[in-house]
Amino acid sequence: MTPPPTSDAIDERGFAPPRPSLAESHASIAVPRGFWRRLMAFVGPGYLVAVGYMDPGNWATDLAGGSAFGYTLLSVVLASSLMAILLQTLSARLGIAAGLDLAQACRARFSRTTNLALWVLCELAIIACDLAEVLGTAVALKLLFGLPLLLGVIITAFDVMLLLALQRFGFRKLEAFVATLLVVVAGCFAYEVWLARPIWGAVAAGFVPRGEIFANPAMLYIAIGILGATVMPHNLYLHSSVVQTRAIAQGDRRSAIRYATADTVIALGFAFLINAAILILAAATFHSAGRTGVADIEEAYRLLSPMLGAGAASVVFALALLASGQNSTVTGTLAGQIAMEGFLDLRLPLWGRQLVTRLLAIVPAVGVIAVAGEAATTSLLVLSQVVLSLQLPFAVIPLVAFTSDKTLMGEFASPVALRVAAWLVAAMIVVLNVTLLVRIAAI
């Protein structure tokens, strides 16, 4: 197997490759021979990425969309998921073919000033994502154990110890932990949807796009929030790094890209089903009963049991929220480590990096709750997802450009059809964000 590049080796592309991404876990997972064994060896990175597509921020936007507009925004959930699958497969392709994560590729190709700006924007996205995780976990602790929301937010500072403990057992164990919690979340929502008894014909119709989404400012705001909650900027950095935890020989890169693509499609398809289930639950339970203003997670918790006629419905909902928040903590912190090391070539002790990331989310959460009260939680969650959406172009455009570049990617550069589709997705994201900014400015 080809050894990882060192910082003083100049390659055929004309620049010195950085140190391996996530050096402590780089190429730590063996890839055996045989189709099924190889396929299973590549299962994992897609699920780490999928976590970001069903975090507490998704809950806020999906609940708001389902209760206010019924099944209409299911088309946005579907479109966002397809866009996410496309972009995440490009991210995996970059990591495997170029041996660089997205942050490292930016540092290799852009000026210092551009890299610094991109790093700041990436950190803002990670903080926005971590803010949603902090609030989601705090709300779950309040619902399950009656803890004050402010105390729950403070307790989440200690979540960083979870990642430290998991990484001591190896990267494969970390992936298994994440996958287990995903199964818990999926099981909880399968139960909730079964109780809600949605009208499946109306659900199917919801997947058909409608022009009113663009004409209705309130619907557009939630739609872009769903986009921001589904296509996560930091996941593009994360995925291009974690695929490199597999020990891939140079001659096996083509098959590795195929296996990583399969892992991505299956894992994000799983995430799509969970996101759709949240919106379907809100539409079938709240919108159908005329409760179109249910956008608050706590309000949804209080209403689920009496409206669905099952005492366990609310508890199951809160358990899924707690599992979702804990999962997102793990991947958000990893993404922060990857961004800092890739853009700045700066390495902090892992506990320090995790604590800094979490504190940057806790401070605004504590401030808003202390000033505006607990009622502001949902608005803050939805706003965090819109902020994520506004950061997307600054990750997506470099990713599409790099994976289209034959100088960087060699024979693994995106084929023409994939390149066209990727640029169309990038253009759509930019147009949606500009539209949102114009709408906000007009208010």
N, C-alpha and C positions, 0 to 999 in steps of 0.2 A: 504494500500500500504506500502511496505517496505521502511523505511526512508533511505535517502542516507547515506553511510558509513562515519564515522568520522575518523580522522587521528589517533586516539588512540585505535581503535577497531581492534583486530587481528581476521581475518576470518579463515575459514577452510582451506584455501590455504596456510596459514603460514606466511602471511605478512600483514602489516597495510595498508589498502586502503587509497589512498590520498583523499584530498578534492574533491568534485564533479567537473567534467570537466565543464568549462564555468559556474561556480557556479551561476552567476547572471541570467542565463536562464535555469538551470538544472531542469528538470521535471516541466517546467512552462506551458506546453501545455497539456490540458486534453485529454484523449482518451476515447470517449464515447462507448456505446454498439451499436451493429448493424453493419453488414458487411460494408455497404457503408459509414456510418459515421466514422467507425474506419479506413477504407481505406483512406478517405479524411484527417483524422487527421495525418496520416503518410506521406501524400504528402508534400514535401518541402525540406527535407535534400538532396534528390537526385538531385534536381534542383540547390541547392547551390553548390553541387559537380560538376554538369554538366557545370557550368560557367567556371571552369578551363579547360574544354575540348574544349572550343571555344574562348579562349582569343586571343589577338592580335598576340601572338607568333604562334598560329595555322595558322593565316592568312598568315604570312610570309612563313612558311614551305609549306602550301598547295598551295599558289600562285606559289612559286618556283617549286614545284613538278609538278603542272598542266601545267605550261607554258613550262617547259623544257622537260617533258616526257609524256605529254598527260594524258591519263587516267590510265597509267600503275600503278601508286602508289595508286590507289583506293583500291587495295588489302591490302596495308599497313594500310590505314585508317580503313578498316574493321577489320583487325587483331588487330590493336591497340585498337579499340573500344571494341571488344570482351574481350581482356585482361583486359581492364579497368573495364568492367562490373563485371568480375569475382573477381578482386581485391577489388573493392568497395563493393561488397556484403560481402566479408570477413571482411572488415573494419566495416561495419554496424553490422555484427554478433558479432565481438569483443566488440563493444560498448554496445550492448544490453545484451549479455550473461554474459560478465565479469564485466560490469559496469565500464570499464576503457577505456580511449582513448589510441591510440597506443603509445603516448609518455609516459603516465603513466605506461603502461604495461612494457615498456623498463626500466623505472626507478625502477620498482618493481623487475625485473628479472636480470638486468645487473649490472655490477660494476659501480662505480662512473666515472672511466676513460672512459669506453665504452660509458656511457650515455653522457658524455661531448662531445666525438667525434661525436656521432650520432646527438646531438643537433647542433653542428657546421655545419655538413653536411646538416641537415634539414634547417638551417638558410640560407645556401648558395643557396639551392633550392628555398626557398621563395624569396630571393633577386633576383635570376635569373628570377623567375616568375613575380615579381613586376617590374623588369626592362622592361619586355615586355609590361606590362600594362601601365607603364609611357610613353614609346615610342609610343605605340598605341594611347593613349589618346592625346598626344602632336601632333601626325601626324593628327589625326581627327580634332583637333582645328585649325591646320594650313589649312587643306583642306576646312573646312567649313567657317572659319572666317578670314583667311589670316594671322594668328598670326605666328611670327617667331618660328621655332621649339624649340629653346632654351628657349624662354619665355613660350611656352606651357609646357615644362618639368618642369619649376619652378612652374607654376600654379598648376600642379598635386600635389604639396605638400599639398594643401588645400583640396584635395579629402578625406583626412582622416576625415574631419568634417562631410562628408556624412554618414559614418558608425555610428558616434556618435549620429547624429540626428535620424537615423533610429532605433537604439537600444533603444532609449527613448520610442518608441511606442510599444515595445514588439517584440519578436523573430518572431512571425507569420507575422507581418507587414514587417519585413526584408525579409522573404521568399517571400511574395507577390510582393515586389518591384523587387526582382531578377527575379522572374518568368515573370513579366511584360516586363522587358527589354529583356529577352530571346525570348519572343513572337515577339518583335520588330525586333530583329536580324533575326529570322526565316522568318518573313514576307518580310524583305528586300531581303534576298537571294532567296526566292521563286520567287520574281519579277525579280531578275537579271538572274536566270537560265531560266525563261520563255522567257526573251529577247534573251538569248544566243542561244536557240534552239540546244542543243547538240544532237548528234547522239546516241540514246539510246542503240542501239546494241553495239556500241563501249564502252559505259559506262558500260554495263553489262559485257563485256569482260575484262574490267579493274579490276573487282573484283576477277579475277582468278590470283593466285600468279604466278610469273615468276622468273626463276633462274637468269635472267640478273640483277635483283635488287642487288644480292650479288656480281655479277661479275663486275659491273660498280661502281667504287669508288665514282663518283659524285652522282649517284643515291642512293648508300648506305648511303652517308652522309645525304642527304635529308630525306631518309627513317627513319634513326635513329632520325633525327630532328622531324619528324612527331610523332614517338614513344614518344619522350620526351615531345612534345607539347600535346599529347593526354593522356598518363598515367602520371599524375602529382604526384610526391612524396608527396607534402604537402596535397593533397586531401585525402590521406590515413589517415593522422592525423586528418584532418578536419571532415571527415565522421564519424569516430569512436566517435567523441565528439558530433556532432550536433544531432545524433539519440537519444542522452540522454536528449534532450530537451522535449521529450515526457514522460508523467507520466505513466510509465509502472510498473504494479505490478509484483512481482516475478513469480506468476503463469501464467502470460500472455506473458512471454518472447518468447515462441515458435511461437505464432501467430504474435507477434511483429516482429520477424525476417522475417516471410513470407511477411508481409505488407511492411517492409522496403526494402526487396528484390524486390518486385513489383515496388515500387517507384524508386529504383535504375535502374532497367532494362528499364523502360519507359523513365525516364529522360535522361539516357545516350544514349538510342536509338535516342532520339530527338537531342542530341548533335552530334551523328554520322551523321545524315542527314544534319546538318548544315556544318560540316567539309567536308563531301563529296560534298556538294553544292559549297563550295569555290573552291575545286580542279576542279570540273566539269566546273565551270564558267571560270577558268583560262585555262583549256584545250580547251574548246569549243571556247573561244574568242581569246586567244593569240596563243596557240600551233597550232591550225588549220590554223591560218593565217601566220604561219612561224615566229612568234615573240617568240622564245624559251628562250629568256633571260629576260623576265619580271618577276622579283622577288621582285621588289620594290613596296610597297603599294602606294606610291605617283604616280609612273608611271602607275600602274594599274588604279588609279583614273582618270588620264588624258586621258587614252586610252579608257575607257569603253564607255563613251557617244558617241564619234565618231564611234567606231567600232560596237557598238550595235544599233546605229541609234536612241537613245533615250536620250534627254537632261537630264532627271531625273536620269539616271543610275548612274552617278558618285556621285551625291548628296546622293542618297539612300545608296550607298556603304559607304560613309563617315559617315552617320548617324548610320549605323550598327556598324562601327568601334568604334564610340564614346560610343554607348550603351554597346558594348562588353568590352571596357576598364573600364567603370564605374562599371560594374558588377564584373569584376575580382578584382577590388580594394577592394570591400567588402569582398570577400571570402579569398583573399590572406592575408589580415590583420587579419581576424579571425584565420586563420591557424597559423600565427605567435604568436598570443596570446596563442593558445592551446599548441604549441610546447614549449614555454618558461615556461608556468605553469606546463606542464606535465613532462618535462625533469628535470627542475631545481627547481620546486616548488617555483618559483619566480613570484611574482605578481606586475606588474607595473600599474599605472593608465592607463586606456584604451587609453586615448589620447596620453600618452607618448609612449606606445607600438606601436601605429599606426604611430606616427611621426617618431620614430626610424626606423621602417620597410621602410617607404617611403623614408626617407633621404638616407638610404643605397642603394637604387636603383637610386635615383636622382643624387647622386654624380658621379658614373661612367658614367651615361648617359650624364650629363653636360660635363664631361671631354672628352669623346669621340667626342661629337658634336663640342666642342670648338677646339679640336686638328685636327680631321679628317674631320670635316664638316658634313653637313646633309646627304651626300651621304652614310655615314657609317651606317645609321640607320638600313637598312635591314640586313646587315651582322651581326650587333649586336643582332638583333632579332633572327635570325637563330642560332647564337652561344648560346644565352641564352637557347634555346630549347635543344640543344645538351648537355649543362651543366646539365639541368634537367634530361635528360636521363641517364647521368653518375651517378646521385645521386640515381636513382631508386632502385638499388639492396639493398641499405642500409635501405630502408623503406619496400621494398617488402619481403625480407627474414625474418626479425623479425615478420612481419604480418602473413606470412604463418606458421611460427613456432608456434606462439602464438595460432592461431586459430586451430591448429592441436593438441594442448596440452590439454589432458583431465583434468589434474590437475588444469589448469586455467579456462577452458571452461565447464568442467563437461559434462553433457549430450548433450551440444550444440557444442562440438568439431566437426570439419569438418569430414563428412563421407569420406570413403576411396577414392571414385571416385573424390570428390571435392578436396581432399588433393593431389591426384596424378596430377590433372589438374593444381592446384596452383603451385606445385613444378616444373612442366614442364614450366609454364609461367615464373617463377623466373629464371630457367636455361636459357631459351631463352633470357631473358633480359640481363643476365650476358654475354652470348656468343656474343650478338650483340654489347654490349659495349666494350668487349675485341677486337672484330673485328675492331670496329671504332678506338680504341686507336692504334692498330697495323697499320692501314691504315694511321693515322695521323703521326705516328712516321716514316713511310716510305717515307713521302713526303719531 
